[in-house]
């Protein structure tokens, strides 16, 4: 009898321990968000930077995977360190504050308004290394609500923190994972499945630098409960390669903002690897942003920077004369300089070599949409640019079958009719299409807010 009681007690302790371990398995990333700095004129409130930070906090907390430091505690620590809540605190100071708060990540940033353009920028600072691990930016016309832009920013930031878990069951083509609604898993999300391979060691010191990750497939979530989610296998490296106990890592969700859709690009003449050329061009992003910000602030140095960037791009183009990517970056350079014709012509060059390039297609639509607002209502150039924008967004819908993306394009077409053509009836039709195409997507949420107004 004593043995039975002892076994029952041990079993009870085991169950409690297992449950506690399971509950503690996923730990939310602890972060702090500073007030955003505002640049330019026309903000509705004097403390708009604080409002932007609050919007971002709300969007990230709703996702379920972040633990955000309470604002009063953040203000107290910053006050003791004689620092402001400004988004422009340098990364060393931010890291110091982060350690005092016990957080892993500090997010700071700025919101810029200039003429018909509004841009939100965020820096993600790793407290341990005091380094910027990611810098994200979203940009749109000033007619777009600032809160919508912040929601887009949150969606991008979330993707810098992928969810990681385990396969806990496989039955034919169905799988279950140990992540659920409480950490932000939703229907339509996709996860890469992988297993660990051999350790990767430093050739001289023998130190283990990393463990090899071998992809075995991909799954798409169909439904999620509080603690687990069920999905189906959509890709598998070989039959039955996805197994119980393998790890999963979230990838881009079905609801992506426009900036996240990149079409694969190849250099038709040199066959240079995409990643090498892409990396080289992405290294020019700070130059593009510097030109935009200098021009926005009225600093004439932007013209010198612009000419220097064009010289750099000319050198890259000589090595990659048929690369759509290079022409897209020409477009970004001219866009930063406020030259619509140069930007449009450059992106047209990208489409000449790759007519189905998704990024160039959407970017050309964006250019027409943003610059169309430079003309008064009813002006033929405004109407022409509105028509071109709609054509490119519709083309993009045919190029990408992702429902979240298509909903975003319908949202943008609705905005074109609302803002450029002042046709609320047509706008509502397209916004409703966004909702019906991907009901739970970011685009559907934004479109639903517009139709309700």
N, C-alpha and C positions, 0 to 999 in steps of 0.2 A: 504493500500500500504506500509505504514511504517513497519507494522508487517511482511509483506512478505520480505521486504529488510532486516529487523532485523534477521528473520529466516535464510535467505540466508547467511548473515554474520556469524551467529552462526554456521551454517552448514559448512561453509568454514573453520572457525577456528577449528571446531571439526575434519574435514578431515586432516588439517595440523598437528594437535596435534597427531592424530592417526598414521599418516604416520611417524612422527618424533619418536613416541614411538616404532613403529614397527621396524624402522631402528636401533633404539638404543637398541632393545631387546637383541640382541646378542653382547656381548662385547668380543673382542679378549683378550686373556691372554697376558699381557705385560711381556716380559722376556728379560734377558740379557745373552749373551753367552760369556764366557771367552775363551781365547786361550787355547787349549789343551796342556798339557805337553807331550813331547815325550821322550820315554825311549828305549834304544837299539840303534842299528846301521843300516845303509842301507836306511835311508830316503832320498828321492830325493832332498829335499830342506832343508836348515838350519832352516827356519821358518815354518816348516811343521805344527806345532801346530796352527799357525795362519790360514794356508790353511784349516786345518780340521775344525776349527771354522767357517770359511766362507762357507764351504760345508754344514755344519749342519744348519747354518742360512738360506741358500738358500732352503734346503729341508723343513724346518719348515715354512718359509714364503709361499712357494708354496702351503702348505696345507690349508692356508686361515684362520686359527683360532688363529694365534699368531701375536702379534705386537712386533717386535724385536728392541731393542734400537740401534740407529745409532752408529757405531763403534767409531767415533771421540768423541762423547759425553761420551761414556764409558771410552775411554782413558783419557779424561780430568778429570773425576771424580776420576779414579784410581790414576792418577798423583797427584791430590790434596791430596789424602789420603795416598800417598807414598806407593802404592801397585802396584804389577806387574799384567800383563794380564794373568799370569799363571793359569792353571787349578787346581793348588794345593792350591789356597787361602783358608784359613780355613773358615768354615761356618759362624762364627760370623762376620768376616771381610766382607764376601760376603753379609751377611744380611744387614750390615751397608751401604755398597755401594748400595745395592738394594733399600733401603729406600730413599737414596739421589736421585736415578734415578727414583723413583716412580714405580718400577716394583714389581711384585708379586713373580717372580721366577728367580733364578740365576742357570745357567747350567755350570758346570765345568767338567773337565775330563782329561783323559790321553790316549795316544796310545802307545802300547808296541810292540816291535818286538824282537823275540828271535828265532833263528834257522829257522824252517819252520812254525812258528806260528806268527800270528798278532792278537792283541786284542785291542778293543776300549772300554773304560769305561767312563761312565758319571754319575755325581751326580746331582740330582735335589734338590735344596735348597729352602725351603720356607722362604721368607724374613721376614714375620711376626713373625714366631716362631724361626727363625735361626736354623732350624733342617733339616736334610736330609730326604725328604719324599719318595725318591726312588733312587735306585742305579741300573743302567742297564749296561749290558755288552754283547758284541758280539765278537765272536772269529772265526778265519778261518785260512787257510793256507796263507803264504806270497804271493802265486801266485794270490790270490784274490786282485783285485785293492782296494786300501785304500778308494777311493771315494765310491765304492760299499758298503764297510763295514760301512761307515758313513751314507749312505742312509738307510741301515738296522737299524742302531742305531736310526735314526730319526723316522723310522716307529714304533719302540718300544716306544720311548719317547712320540709320539703322543697318544699312547694308554693309557698313564698315565693321559691324559686330555680328558675324554670323552665329547662328545657333548651332550647338554641337550636342549630339546625344548618341544613342545606340539603337540598333535593331533589336527589338525584344520578341518578335515573332514573325515567321514567314509561313504563309499558307498559299501554295500555288503562286499566283501573281499578286497576292495581297501581302502587305507588310504592316507591322505596327512599330512605332518608335516611342521612346520614353520621354517625349516632349509633348505638351498639350497647350490648351488655351491660356493657361495661367502665365506662360512665358511668351505668348504672342503667336503661336502656331495657328494658321488659318487654312481653310480650304483653298487650294490652288497653289500653295507654296511648294517649292521643289527643294529636294535635298540630294546632294551627292553622297553616295555610299562608298566607303573605302575601308581598307584594312591596312594595318601597319606591316611594313616590310622590315628590311635590315636597317640597323642604325647607321647613320652617316657620320664617319669619324674624320677628325682633322688629320691630314697625312703626317704631320710632325709631332703634335702633342698627344694624339690619340683620343682627344676629348670628343665626346659624342655631341655633335652639333644639332642633329635633328634625326628623327626617325622617318624613314621612307614611307610615303603614303601612296597606296596602290588603289586607284579607283576601280570599283567593281560594278558601278551602275548609277542610276538615278531613279528617284521615286517622286511622285506627286501626291500631295495630301488631298484626301477626299472628305474627311471629317475629323474633328478633334474634340475630345472631351477635356476635362480639367487637366488631367495629368498625362494622357497619352493621345496619340493621333494615329489614324489608319490611312493608308494610301495604297497606290498601285505602282508596280514597277513599269516605268516607261522606257528605260534603257538598261541593258545588261551587257557587260563585256564578254561574257560567255554564259551558256546555260547553267543556271543554278550558282552563279558566282556570288550573288548576294546571299549572305548567310546570317543566321542568328548571332548576335554579339558583335557584328561589325559596326563601325562608327558612321555617323551621318553628319553632314555639315550643310547648313542652308545656303542656297544660292539666290540670285535675284528673284524677287517675288513676281507674281503675275501682274501686280500693279506697279509699274515703273514710271518714273517721270521721263519726259521726252529725252533728256540729256543722256539717259542710260542706254539708249538703243543705238548700238554701233553695228554697222554692217561689216562683215569680214572683207578685208581689202588685201589685194595682192598686187605686186608690181609686175605688170605683164611682160616687161622687157628684161629686167635683171633678175626676176624671181627672188629678190631680197626677202628674207623672212619678215613676215608682218610684224612680229613682236619687236624686232630691232628697229625698223623704221618708225613704228608707232612710238616706241620709247624715246627715240630721238626727237620726234615732233612734240610729244607731251612735255619734254624738257623745255619747250618754248612757251608753255602756258604762263609762267610768271612774267615773261616779256609782254605777252598779249595783255595781261591784266595791268601791268605797269603803264602801258600806253593808254588804256582806258581810264585808269584812275588819274593819271597826269592830265589828260585832256579834260576830264570831268572837273578837276580842281582849277583849270585855267593855266596850268604850267606848260609853257611853250616847249619844254624838254620832250614832250610826247612826240613831236615831229622828228627829232633826232633818233629817238628810240624806234620809231616806226620805220625810218629809212634803214636803220641797222638790221631790223628784223627782216625787211624785204631782201636785203643782201644775203642774209643767212638762208632764207627760203630759196633764193635763186640757186645757191650752191647745192642745196638738197634736191631741187628739181632737176638739175643737170644730171644727177646720179639716178633719179627716179622720174623720168619724163612722163610716164603714163600712170603715175600713182594718184588715185583719187584722194588719198589722205593728204598729200602735199597741197593739192588745190583747196581742200577744205580748210587747211591752216592758213592759206592765203586769204580765204574768205574771213576767217577769224581776225586776221591782222587788219584787213580793210574795215571790218565791222567795228573793231576797237577804235579805229581812227575816224569813225562816223561816216565812212564812204560807202553808201549803199550800192552804188553802181559797181564799184570795184569788188565788193563782197559778193554781190549777185553773180557777176561775170565769173568770178573765181569758182564758185560752187557749181555754176553751169559747166565749167571745165571738168570738174570732178564727175559730173553726170555724163559728160561726153565719153569718157573712158569707161565708166561703170554706170550705165543707165539705171541699174537696179540697186544702186548703193543707198541703203536705208538712211544712214546718217545725213548724207548730202540732200536727200529728198526732203527730210523733215527740216533740216537747217534752212533750205531755200524757202520752205513755207513760212518758217519763223521770221526770216528776213522781210518777206513781203508783208507779213502780219504786223510786225513792229514798225517798219518804216512807212506803212500805209497810213499810220496815224499822224504823220507829218503834214498830211493834206486835209483841208476842211471837208466836212460832210458833203457828199454829192460831187466832189471833184473827180474828174475822169481818172486821174492817176490813183486816187484812193480806191475807186471801184475796180480798176484794173489789177491793182496789187491784191485786193481782197479775193478776186477771182483766181489769181495765180496761187495765192496761199491755200485756198480751198482745194484746188487741183492737186497740189503737192501732198496735202494731208490725205486726200482720197487715194492717191497713188500709194502712199505709205501704208494705208489700211490693207491694200491688196498685196503688199510686199511682206507683211508680217501677220501671221495668223494668231498671235497672242491676244487674247480677249482684253486683257488689261491695257495693252498698248492701243488696240483699236478703239477702246472706250476713250482713251486720252485724245486720240485724233478727232473723234466725234465732239468731244468737249471743246477742242480748239476750233473746229469748224463753227460750232455754235457761237464761240467768242467772236469769230470773224464777222458773222452776221449781226451780232449784237453791237459790237464796237465800231466796226468799219462801215457797215451798211445800214445800221440802225433798224434792222428788221427783227423785232422781238419774236414774231411768230415762227420764222425759220429757225432762229436761235433756239427756241424751246424744243423744236422738233429734233434738232441734233443733240441737245442736252439730254432729252429723253432717250435717244438712241444710245448715248453713253451709259445711262443707267441700266437699260435693258441688256446691253452687250456684256457688261461685267458688273453685276449689281453690288458686289462687295469691294470694288476697287476704289482707289483714291480718286480716280476720275469721276466715278459715280457719285461719291460724296460731294465733290466740288460741283458737279452738274446739278445734283439735287438741291444744293443751296442756291444756285442761280435760278432754277425754275420756281423756287419758293418765294423769290423776291418779287 
